[in-house]
Amino acid sequence: GDVIHRMLTATQYVAPLMANFNPSYSRNSTVQYLDNGTVFVVQWDKVYLQGKEDMGSFTFQAALHSTGRIVFGYKEIPVPVLQISATQHPVKAGLSDAFMILNPSPDVP
């Protein structure tokens, strides 16, 4: 859409696993994507949590199919998601949608 607002990024997401990942921690960490026309796949490969690198690396994918089907795949999740701290960054898994209505009237919030 035409509206970019910081609340939209907090409320509109497709997140197989949202956390405070640091892809620059390791030379082996990558975030890659593939689009073959029928499926768009994003893969987080061997990424580490910022400041918690000793927990191990995470590898997972999100696949968005042209049919509307969304598939999350998990290869390496070294700790239970509920044990990941949300102090520095939200920890979420799933889908969220939102919308924004612009109202030109200053009398109506």
N, C-alpha and C positions, 0 to 999 in steps of 0.2 A: 504494500500500500504506500500511500504518500506520507503517512505520519510515522515518524520515528521518535519514540519517547522511551526513556530508560525503563519505565514500568512495563512496556511491551516486551522487552527482552527478559524480564523477570516472570512474565506470565504467558508468553508464547514460546513453546519449545517442544522439540522432539528429543528426548534425553534417555538413551539407554542407561547412562550413568553420568550424572552431573556431580562433579566434586572438584576440589582444588588440585587438578592435575598439572604437572610441570613437564611437558614434552621435551623441554630442553635439558633435562637432567642427564639423560643418557644418549649417547650417539645411536643406540639401538631403538630409541623411542621414535615412533612415527605416527602421524595422523594422515591417512590416505583416503582417497575417494575414487570411485569408479562409476561411470554412467554409461550403460550400454543401450539406452533408449527405452528399456522396459523396467529397469531397476536402477536406483541410485543408492550406492552403498558407501558408507563412511566407516572406516576402521581405525580405532585407537589401538595401537600395537605396542606393547611393552612400555606403557606410560606409568609414571610414578606419582604418588601424592606428594605435593609440596611439603617439605619438612618431615615427611613420614616415609622416606625412601626405603627404610629398613623393612617396611611391611611387605615389599615385593612389588612386582609389576602387574599391571592390569591389561588385558587384551579383550576387546569387545567390539561389536558392530551394530549399526543401525542400517536396515535395508528398507527403502521406500519404493514400493512397486507402483507402476503406472496404474494399476487397478485400484489403488488406494490402500492396499494392504501394507502394514508396517510390521516389520519383524526385527526384534532385538535378539542378538546372539552373543553368548558369553563363553569365552575360552578360558581366561584366567581372571579370577576374582579372589585374591589371596586372603582377604579378611571379609567377614560378614559386613554388608553395607551399613547395618545399624551401628557398627563400631567406627565408622568414618566420622570424624569430627566435622560439624557444620559451623564451627566458630568463625573461620576465615572465609568460608564460601558455602552456599547452600548445597546440600546433598539431596539429589532427587533422581528418581527414575520414573519415566512415563511420558505422557503427553499432556500438554496444556494449551488452551486457546483463549484468546481474549479479543476484545475489540475496543475501539475508542471512538467516541462521538464528539465532534467539535461543535460547540454551541457558540454562535456569534454574540449572543445576548450576555452582557456583563451582569445582569440581574439573576441569572440562573447558573448555578455552579455546574 
